Amino acid sequence: MPHQWTGRSATTLRAAHRAAGTIVGLFVVAFVVVLDPAPWWVVAIIIVCLIGQDVLVPFNYFLALILVTPMSLLAIEATGQGGTPSGLLVDRLLGTLLGVAIAVAITWATSYPFPERLLRAQNARVGTAIAAVEDHNADGTAFTPAGRRARVELSYHLSVLDRAAEDPRRTSLKDTDDGLIDYGYTALAKAWV
């Protein structure tokens, strides 16, 4: 399921934000192209957009995407390698709309009928990751590069399972999920003991 088990409505809303933010960003790019600023002004606009998107992503995905589009398209246009500005605008619009449509269709087609199967697969990943961390804990290699990678992988899989555990559709695996989550965090904590 996209975005670590965020659900169909949240994924659809995020896709709508992506489409709307990109479209507004395309208008910003078109406006800048019409103004035809000097190259150093284009560089300044790209830098402002880059900083702005980094600041906005955690707070508002839609507003961040308004800045992502001009940053990327102006950078491509500045290199002279991307074709005409109108071609870039059309390609970005069609690519975004197609990507959003595919993501939403897949999410709505697969996320509801298969939660138990997805949970079982995630449980297996968590179990494998716990075993790897426990092996490193037992060998005293928890702080080697391989031990750190095992902990990072377990942390990632636990975060996905944590999100899945909030899904009201899960039924038969509730106790298994909760037990694996507790055991996984215990295995992570053992590295520091």
Protein Blocks (a to p, Z undefined) as FASTA:
>chain_A
ZZhhnojklmmmmmmmmmmmmmmmmmmmmmmmmnopafklmmmmmmmmmmmmmmmmmmom
mlmmmmmmmmmmmmmmmnopnopfklmmmmmmmmmmmmmmmmmmmmmmmmmmmmmmmmmm
mmmmmmmmmmmmmmmmmnopmmgmklmmmmmmmmmmmmmmmmmmmpmkbmklmmmmmmmm
mmmmmmmmmmmZZ
